[in-house]
Amino acid sequence: MTEHSAHLAFPARMPDVWHPGSMALLALAGVAIAALGAVIPARAAARQTIARALRTEWRPTK
């Protein structure tokens, strides 16, 4: 469908290299890694007091 709308001709071997199942698994793994990368620091910051969280964010310039 995409190849017809953009007037592209993909090689016939392209579906053999990128299987839909493995691509879906890679996409889900990417979402899971991104979610963990956001949740872990957020939980650590939520356990701190506001003053301590702000103090760790601010770095004085020299």
C-alpha positions in Angstrom: 0.0 0.0 0.0 2.8 2.5 0.9 4.8 1.6 -2.1 1.9 2.4 -4.4 1.1 5.8 -2.8 4.7 7.0 -2.8 5.5 5.4 -6.2 8.3 3.4 -4.7 9.5 -0.1 -5.8 10.7 -2.1 -2.9 12.9 -5.1 -3.7 11.2 -8.5 -3.6 13.5 -9.7 -0.8 12.5 -6.9 1.6 9.7 -8.9 3.3 12.2 -11.8 3.8 14.6 -9.5 5.8 12.1 -7.6 7.9 9.4 -10.1 9.2 6.3 -8.4 10.6 6.4 -10.4 13.8 9.9 -9.5 14.7 9.3 -5.8 13.8 6.3 -5.8 16.1 8.4 -7.4 18.9 11.2 -4.8 18.4 8.7 -2.0 18.5 7.1 -3.3 21.7 10.6 -3.7 23.3 11.4 -0.2 22.4 8.3 1.1 24.0 9.0 -0.9 27.1 12.6 0.4 27.4 11.4 3.9 26.9 8.7 3.5 29.6 11.1 2.1 32.1 13.6 4.8 31.3 10.9 7.4 32.2 9.3 5.6 35.2 12.4 4.7 37.2 13.8 8.3 37.5 10.2 9.6 38.1 9.6 7.2 41.0 12.9 8.2 42.5 12.1 11.9 42.3 8.6 11.3 43.7 10.0 9.8 46.9 12.1 12.9 47.6 11.0 16.2 49.1 10.5 19.1 46.8 13.5 21.0 48.1 15.8 18.0 47.6 14.5 17.3 44.1 15.0 20.9 43.1 18.5 21.0 44.7 19.6 18.0 42.7 18.3 19.6 39.4 20.2 22.9 39.9 23.9 23.0 39.2 25.8 26.2 39.8 27.8 27.5 36.9 31.4 28.3 37.3 
